[in-house]
Amino acid sequence: MKNFYSQTQHNSTHSNQRGYTNIQLAIGMIVAVLILLGSIAGYKYIDQAKVNNELSILTDLKSATTRYGQFTGIFTTTNMTTTILTGLNFFPNNSTTNQWGGTISAAIGTINTAGDSIDFTFTNVPTYACKEIGTKVDNIASVVTIGSTKTKAAGAATTPLSVTTACATGDNNTIIYTLSR
Protein backbone atom coordinates (compact mmCIF):
# COMPACT_ATOMS: atom_id res chain seq x y z
CA MET A 1 0.00 0.00 0.00
CA LYS A 2 2.83 2.33 0.69
CA ASN A 3 4.05 2.04 -2.86
CA PHE A 4 0.61 2.75 -4.27
CA TYR A 5 0.19 5.86 -2.09
CA SER A 6 3.63 7.12 -3.01
CA GLN A 7 2.97 6.62 -6.70
CA THR A 8 -0.41 8.39 -6.48
CA GLN A 9 1.07 11.32 -4.59
CA HIS A 10 3.90 11.60 -7.12
CA ASN A 11 1.48 11.59 -10.07
CA SER A 12 -0.79 14.23 -8.54
CA THR A 13 2.18 16.47 -7.71
CA HIS A 14 3.48 16.13 -11.23
CA SER A 15 0.13 16.98 -12.79
CA ASN A 16 -0.17 20.15 -10.67
CA GLN A 17 3.07 21.67 -11.93
CA ARG A 18 2.65 24.89 -13.84
CA GLY A 19 4.73 26.43 -16.64
CA TYR A 20 5.04 26.62 -20.35
CA THR A 21 6.01 23.83 -22.65
CA ASN A 22 8.76 24.24 -25.21
CA ILE A 23 6.15 24.46 -27.96
CA GLN A 24 4.34 27.28 -26.17
CA LEU A 25 7.62 29.15 -25.66
CA ALA A 26 8.53 28.68 -29.33
CA ILE A 27 5.15 30.02 -30.45
CA GLY A 28 5.60 33.02 -28.14
CA MET A 29 9.04 33.72 -29.60
CA ILE A 30 7.70 33.51 -33.16
CA VAL A 31 4.90 35.94 -32.33
CA ALA A 32 7.41 38.34 -30.73
CA VAL A 33 9.68 38.21 -33.78
CA LEU A 34 6.73 38.84 -36.12
CA ILE A 35 5.66 41.85 -34.06
CA LEU A 36 9.22 43.21 -34.12
CA LEU A 37 9.51 42.73 -37.89
CA GLY A 38 6.12 44.37 -38.38
CA SER A 39 7.11 47.40 -36.35
CA ILE A 40 10.37 47.78 -38.31
CA ALA A 41 8.45 47.55 -41.58
CA GLY A 42 5.99 50.11 -40.20
CA TYR A 43 8.80 52.58 -39.50
CA LYS A 44 10.17 52.09 -43.01
CA TYR A 45 6.67 52.63 -44.42
CA ILE A 46 6.30 55.88 -42.43
CA ASP A 47 9.75 57.07 -43.57
CA GLN A 48 8.88 56.33 -47.20
CA ALA A 49 5.54 58.12 -46.84
CA LYS A 50 7.35 61.23 -45.55
CA VAL A 51 9.73 61.18 -48.52
CA ASN A 52 6.80 60.79 -50.93
CA ASN A 53 4.95 63.66 -49.23
CA GLU A 54 8.02 65.88 -49.51
CA LEU A 55 8.36 65.07 -53.22
CA SER A 56 4.68 65.91 -53.64
CA ILE A 57 5.21 69.25 -51.88
CA LEU A 58 8.13 70.02 -54.21
CA THR A 59 6.01 69.18 -57.26
CA ASP A 60 3.26 71.50 -55.98
CA LEU A 61 5.81 74.25 -55.30
CA LYS A 62 7.15 73.85 -58.85
CA SER A 63 3.66 74.24 -60.35
CA ALA A 64 2.87 77.23 -58.14
CA THR A 65 6.23 78.86 -58.99
CA THR A 66 5.60 78.45 -62.73
CA ARG A 67 2.07 79.90 -62.49
CA TYR A 68 3.14 82.78 -60.25
CA GLY A 69 6.17 83.50 -62.45
CA GLN A 70 3.95 83.85 -65.51
CA PHE A 71 1.92 86.43 -63.60
CA THR A 72 4.75 88.41 -61.97
CA GLY A 73 7.64 88.04 -64.39
CA ILE A 74 10.88 88.59 -62.49
CA PHE A 75 10.77 87.74 -58.78
CA THR A 76 11.69 90.67 -56.55
CA THR A 77 11.57 91.46 -52.85
CA THR A 78 8.25 93.22 -53.40
CA ASN A 79 6.49 90.22 -54.97
CA MET A 80 8.32 87.24 -53.48
CA THR A 81 9.06 86.49 -49.85
CA THR A 82 8.15 83.53 -47.68
CA THR A 83 5.37 85.63 -46.11
CA ILE A 84 3.93 86.65 -49.50
CA LEU A 85 4.06 83.06 -50.80
CA THR A 86 2.36 81.80 -47.64
CA GLY A 87 -0.41 84.37 -48.19
CA LEU A 88 -0.78 83.07 -51.74
CA ASN A 89 -1.24 79.48 -50.48
CA PHE A 90 2.03 78.25 -51.97
CA PHE A 91 2.62 75.87 -49.07
CA PRO A 92 0.34 72.96 -48.08
CA ASN A 93 -1.94 74.07 -45.24
CA ASN A 94 0.00 77.37 -45.28
CA SER A 95 2.68 75.57 -43.29
CA THR A 96 6.33 76.42 -43.74
CA THR A 97 7.37 73.27 -41.86
CA ASN A 98 8.62 70.18 -43.68
CA GLN A 99 7.90 66.50 -42.90
CA TRP A 100 10.66 66.36 -40.28
CA GLY A 101 9.85 69.55 -38.39
CA GLY A 102 12.41 71.68 -40.24
CA THR A 103 11.59 74.97 -41.88
CA ILE A 104 10.78 75.77 -45.49
CA SER A 105 11.78 79.25 -46.57
CA ALA A 106 11.86 81.06 -49.90
CA ALA A 107 14.36 83.48 -51.40
CA ILE A 108 14.94 85.02 -54.80
CA GLY A 109 16.92 82.60 -56.92
CA THR A 110 19.24 82.89 -59.87
CA ILE A 111 19.62 80.35 -62.66
CA ASN A 112 20.58 82.68 -65.52
CA THR A 113 19.56 86.10 -64.17
CA ALA A 114 18.58 87.31 -60.71
CA GLY A 115 14.88 86.75 -60.04
CA ASP A 116 14.30 84.08 -62.68
CA SER A 117 13.65 81.47 -59.99
CA ILE A 118 12.85 80.86 -56.34
CA ASP A 119 15.17 79.09 -53.91
CA PHE A 120 13.20 76.93 -51.48
CA THR A 121 15.33 75.93 -48.49
CA PHE A 122 14.34 72.85 -46.46
CA THR A 123 16.13 72.31 -43.13
CA ASN A 124 16.51 69.32 -40.77
CA VAL A 125 16.20 66.74 -43.54
CA PRO A 126 17.39 63.30 -42.32
CA THR A 127 20.16 61.55 -44.24
CA TYR A 128 17.96 58.75 -45.64
CA ALA A 129 15.50 61.33 -47.02
CA CYS A 130 18.27 63.61 -48.27
CA LYS A 131 19.75 60.79 -50.34
CA GLU A 132 16.43 59.64 -51.75
CA ILE A 133 14.94 63.04 -52.50
CA GLY A 134 18.25 64.37 -53.79
CA THR A 135 18.28 61.77 -56.55
CA LYS A 136 14.59 62.12 -57.52
CA VAL A 137 14.21 65.83 -58.23
CA ASP A 138 15.69 66.11 -61.74
CA ASN A 139 12.27 66.83 -63.25
CA ILE A 140 11.30 69.23 -60.48
CA ALA A 141 14.25 71.45 -59.58
CA SER A 142 16.56 73.29 -61.97
CA VAL A 143 19.36 73.41 -59.39
CA VAL A 144 19.80 71.47 -56.14
CA THR A 145 22.26 72.37 -53.41
CA ILE A 146 22.77 70.10 -50.41
CA GLY A 147 24.67 71.82 -47.64
CA SER A 148 27.20 73.81 -49.63
CA THR A 149 27.50 71.28 -52.49
CA LYS A 150 25.66 71.83 -55.77
CA THR A 151 24.45 68.32 -56.65
CA LYS A 152 22.45 69.35 -59.72
CA ALA A 153 23.36 72.21 -62.02
CA ALA A 154 20.94 73.92 -64.40
CA GLY A 155 20.46 71.82 -67.52
CA ALA A 156 22.33 68.85 -66.06
CA ALA A 157 21.27 65.65 -64.36
CA THR A 158 21.83 64.89 -60.71
CA THR A 159 24.91 62.88 -59.89
CA PRO A 160 23.93 60.24 -57.31
CA LEU A 161 27.49 60.06 -55.92
CA SER A 162 27.49 63.82 -55.26
CA VAL A 163 24.16 63.48 -53.42
CA THR A 164 25.46 60.62 -51.27
CA THR A 165 28.61 62.56 -50.44
CA ALA A 166 26.77 65.84 -49.73
CA CYS A 167 24.13 64.38 -47.40
CA ALA A 168 25.56 64.63 -43.91
CA THR A 169 25.06 61.94 -41.33
CA GLY A 170 22.20 62.80 -39.00
CA ASP A 171 18.97 64.69 -39.27
CA ASN A 172 20.24 68.17 -40.00
CA ASN A 173 20.72 68.37 -43.77
CA THR A 174 19.77 71.57 -45.55
CA ILE A 175 18.60 71.30 -49.16
CA ILE A 176 17.99 74.24 -51.47
CA TYR A 177 15.78 73.56 -54.48
CA THR A 178 15.94 76.25 -57.16
CA LEU A 179 12.65 76.22 -59.05
CA SER A 180 12.38 78.22 -62.24
CA ARG A 181 9.37 80.19 -63.35
C-alpha positions, 0 to 999 in steps of 0.5 A: 500500500505504501508504494501505491500511495507514493505513486499516487502522490507523485502523479498528482504532484506532477500533474499540478506543476505549472509552466510553459512547454517548449512548444508554447515558448517557441510560439511566443518567440515567433509571435514576438519576432513577427511583431518586431519585424512588423514594427520595423516595416511600419517605420520604413513605411512611415519614412517612405511616406514622408519622402513621398509627401516631400516630393509631392510638396516640391512638385506643388511648389514647382507648379505654383512657382511656374504659375506665379512667375507667368503672372509676376515676371521677375521675382523681386523682394516686393512680390516674393518672400516667404510671407507673400508666398504663404499668403498666396497658399504656396505651401500645403496648409499654409505651413512652412514646416517640412515632414521632419519639423524643419523649416521651409523658406523662400528666397529670390533665386538665380539660374541665368539672371537674378529673379528668374527662380525661387530658392526653397530651403528645407532644413533638418532633412534626415540623411535617408530622405536627403539621399532619396529626395536628392536623386529624384528631383531632376524633373522638379528642380533646376538646381539642387544644393545640399549643404554647400554642395551643388548636386544638380546644375541647371540643364544637367542631371543629378549625380547620385554620388554627389548626393550621397557625399553631400548628405551629412550623417544625422537629421540636419541636412539643408537642401535648397531647391531652385525652381524656375518660373 
